[in-house]
Amino acid sequence: MNPTDAPFVPGVPAEHQPATGSAPGTPLALYFHHVHPDVRHYTALTPREFAEGMERVLAEFDPYRPDDLLAPSGPVRPDRPTVLVTFDDGYRDNLVHARPILRELGVRAVFFVCTGLLGQHSGQPREDYLTWDACDRLAEDGHLIAAHTRTHPHLDRLPPEQAQDEARASLADIAARYGPGPARLFAYPYGGIPAEPGLPGDVLAFGTVRSPAEPWHSAPQAIRRTYLPSGATGTWDGLVRHWRAQWQPAGATARPDDRDDLRGERP
């Protein structure tokens, strides 16, 4: 596939089109919210869809190990096309439905949780959250639990001090439970990046499709993620092939021994 022949998903606004994957040589980062039979959301899939979608992605991309994000010198550069799987918000169905599928496929993920919402239960899946104990179970499986603010506000709509308090408080919650390593990861709610994020310099921060696909070393706190669009399974094959073509453009030479820091040299 020509990398310029981007698949188009009908009904999705231009700014939310998922065809742009990642910068060449960096992990493709996917984000999901729900894996649930009844939830309707642009990044919510049924268990069957999630399993089938991940199998299609894994036909072209090997799983990127979340622990490789936390290497002392920065995230490890993959020597082949890899995919980092992430979940946002911390919904209970991530444990009930996504966890067994991830285990079967041998995939470890990053779960970005809203630390102030954990433990809230509801009959509505969109308001039913993991507990800290459930997060521990995911961590025991080899997944990473990371920060996504405490209460899921639009950070880019808050006064800078309030936005920074939301982010830093959630990072502190994660550090208190899981140590300083996972507290070096963060995801912006709604993909809205404030003009002054105020995150510690060693934090990798993930956006959504609202962020451009820049190399991680040049934009370590505005990392693009994309998604498998719900209700558009017919586009998935083209999207996966397009993401694979973007990972290593035609004419590029693979570097099988390249394990460099994705962030580049640090000051």
C-alpha positions in Angstrom: 0.0 0.0 0.0 1.2 3.5 -0.8 1.5 5.3 2.5 -0.3 8.3 1.0 -3.4 6.3 0.2 -5.0 6.8 3.6 -8.2 4.8 4.3 -11.1 7.0 5.2 -13.7 6.0 7.9 -17.1 7.3 6.9 -18.9 9.4 9.5 -15.7 10.3 11.4 -14.7 14.0 11.4 -11.5 14.8 9.7 -9.7 15.7 12.9 -10.5 12.3 14.4 -9.7 10.1 11.4 -7.5 7.2 12.6 -5.4 6.4 9.5 -2.3 8.2 10.7 -0.5 5.8 12.9 2.9 6.6 14.3 6.2 8.1 13.2 8.4 5.6 11.3 10.3 3.4 13.7 8.2 4.2 16.8 5.5 1.9 18.3 2.0 2.1 16.9 0.0 3.2 20.0 -3.7 2.1 20.1 -6.2 3.3 22.7 -9.5 1.7 23.8 -12.0 2.6 26.4 -14.4 -0.3 26.7 -14.5 -3.9 25.8 -18.2 -4.6 26.5 -21.1 -6.3 24.6 -23.4 -3.3 25.1 -21.4 0.0 25.2 -21.6 2.3 22.2 -18.5 4.6 21.9 -16.1 5.3 19.2 -13.4 3.3 21.0 -15.6 0.6 22.5 -15.6 -2.9 21.0 -17.5 -6.0 21.8 -15.3 -8.8 23.2 -15.5 -10.6 19.8 -14.6 -7.4 17.9 -11.7 -6.7 20.3 -10.3 -10.2 19.8 -10.7 -10.1 16.1 -9.3 -6.6 15.8 -6.3 -7.4 17.9 -5.6 -10.6 15.9 -5.6 -8.5 12.8 -3.2 -5.9 14.3 -0.9 -8.7 15.6 -0.6 -10.2 12.1 1.4 -7.1 11.2 2.8 -5.8 14.5 4.4 -7.6 17.4 3.3 -6.5 20.9 5.4 -3.8 22.4 6.3 -4.6 26.0 5.0 -1.8 28.4 8.1 -2.4 30.6 10.2 -1.2 27.7 8.6 2.3 28.2 10.4 2.5 31.5 14.0 1.7 30.5 16.5 3.8 32.4 17.6 5.7 29.3 14.1 6.1 27.9 11.7 3.8 26.0 13.4 1.1 23.9 13.3 1.6 20.1 11.7 -1.5 18.5 13.7 -3.2 15.8 10.5 -4.3 14.0 6.8 -3.0 13.8 5.3 -3.2 17.2 2.1 -2.1 18.8 1.5 -0.6 22.3 -2.0 -1.3 23.6 -3.5 1.2 26.0 -6.9 1.6 27.8 -8.2 4.9 29.2 -10.3 5.8 32.2 -10.2 2.5 34.1 -13.5 0.8 33.5 -14.4 -2.5 35.1 -15.1 -4.2 31.8 -11.4 -3.9 31.1 -10.8 -6.5 33.8 -13.9 -8.6 33.0 -13.7 -8.7 29.2 -10.4 -7.4 27.9 -8.1 -9.1 30.4 -8.8 -12.7 29.3 -8.4 -11.8 25.6 -5.1 -10.0 26.3 -3.9 -13.0 28.2 -4.8 -15.4 25.4 -3.0 -13.2 22.9 0.0 -12.7 25.0 -0.3 -8.9 25.0 0.5 -6.6 28.0 -1.1 -3.2 28.0 -1.0 0.1 29.8 -4.2 1.0 31.7 -4.4 4.8 32.2 -6.8 5.2 35.1 -8.6 8.1 36.7 -7.3 7.6 40.3 -10.1 9.6 41.9 -12.8 7.5 40.2 -11.5 4.1 41.1 -13.9 2.1 43.2 -17.1 3.8 41.9 -19.6 1.2 40.9 -22.7 1.6 38.7 -25.1 -0.5 36.6 -24.1 1.8 33.7 -20.8 0.5 32.2 -19.7 4.0 31.4 -19.8 4.8 35.1 -18.5 1.5 36.4 -14.8 1.7 37.4 -12.1 -0.7 38.5 -11.0 -0.8 42.1 -7.5 -0.5 43.3 -7.5 -4.2 44.0 -8.6 -4.9 40.4 -5.8 -2.7 39.2 -3.4 -4.8 41.3 -4.7 -8.0 39.5 -3.9 -6.4 36.2 -0.5 -5.4 37.4 0.2 -9.0 38.5 -0.5 -10.1 34.9 2.3 -7.8 33.7 0.2 -4.8 32.7 1.1 -1.3 33.7 -1.3 0.9 35.7 -0.7 4.6 34.9 -2.2 8.0 35.4 -5.1 9.7 33.6 -5.8 12.5 36.1 -8.0 12.1 39.1 -11.4 13.0 37.8 -11.1 13.2 34.0 -11.6 16.9 33.2 -10.7 18.6 30.0 -7.2 19.8 31.1 -7.0 22.2 28.2 -10.1 24.0 29.5 -8.9 24.5 33.1 -6.7 27.2 34.6 -3.1 26.0 34.4 -2.7 25.5 38.1 -5.8 23.4 38.4 -4.9 21.3 35.4 -1.5 20.7 36.7 -2.9 19.7 40.1 -5.2 17.1 38.5 -2.3 15.6 36.5 0.3 15.6 39.3 -2.0 14.3 41.9 -2.8 11.3 39.8 0.9 10.7 39.1 1.4 10.8 42.9 -1.4 8.3 43.4 0.2 5.9 40.9 3.7 6.3 42.5 2.3 5.6 45.9 0.8 2.3 44.8 3.2 1.1 42.0 6.4 3.0 42.4 8.1 5.7 40.4 8.4 3.7 37.2 4.7 3.6 36.2 4.4 7.2 37.4 6.4 8.2 34.4 3.4 7.6 32.1 0.4 9.8 31.6 -2.5 10.2 29.2 -4.5 13.4 28.6 -8.3 13.0 29.0 -10.0 13.7 25.6 -6.6 14.2 24.1 -6.7 17.8 25.1 -3.1 19.0 25.8 -2.8 22.2 27.9 -0.5 25.0 26.7 1.4 24.4 30.0 1.1 20.7 30.9 3.4 21.1 33.9 4.3 17.4 33.9 7.7 16.3 35.2 10.3 16.2 32.4 10.8 12.4 32.5 7.1 11.7 32.0 5.9 10.2 28.7 2.5 11.7 28.0 0.0 10.2 25.4 -2.6 12.1 23.5 -5.1 10.8 21.0 -5.7 11.2 17.2 -5.7 15.0 18.0 -1.9 14.8 18.3 0.4 14.7 15.2 2.5 11.6 14.5 5.9 13.0 15.6 8.9 11.0 16.7 8.8 10.4 20.4 12.1 12.1 21.1 10.8 15.3 19.6 7.4 15.3 21.3 7.6 13.0 24.4 4.6 14.7 26.0 2.3 14.7 23.0 2.5 11.1 21.7 -0.1 10.3 19.1 -2.4 7.3 19.6 -4.9 6.0 17.2 -7.8 3.4 17.3 -9.8 0.7 15.7 -13.1 2.5 15.0 -16.2 1.0 16.4 -18.9 0.2 13.9 -16.4 0.3 11.0 -14.9 -3.2 11.0 -14.8 -3.1 7.2 -12.1 -0.4 7.4 -9.8 -2.3 9.8 -7.9 -4.3 7.3 -7.0 -1.2 5.3 -6.1 0.7 8.4 -3.8 -2.0 9.7 -2.0 -2.3 6.3 -1.7 1.5 6.2 -0.2 1.7 9.7 2.3 -1.0 8.8 3.3 0.9 5.6 3.8 4.1 7.7 6.0 2.3 10.2 8.7 1.7 7.6 8.2 3.7 4.4 9.1 2.2 1.1 12.8 2.2 0.6 13.7 2.5 4.3 16.3 0.1 5.6 15.5 -2.0 8.6 18.0 -1.8 11.5 17.7 -5.1 13.3 20.2 -4.2 16.1 18.7 -0.7 16.7 17.6 -0.5 20.4 18.2 3.2 20.8 16.3 5.5 23.2 13.1 6.7 21.5 13.4 10.0 23.4 16.9 10.8 22.1 19.6 12.1 24.3 18.5 13.7 27.5 20.1 16.8 28.9 
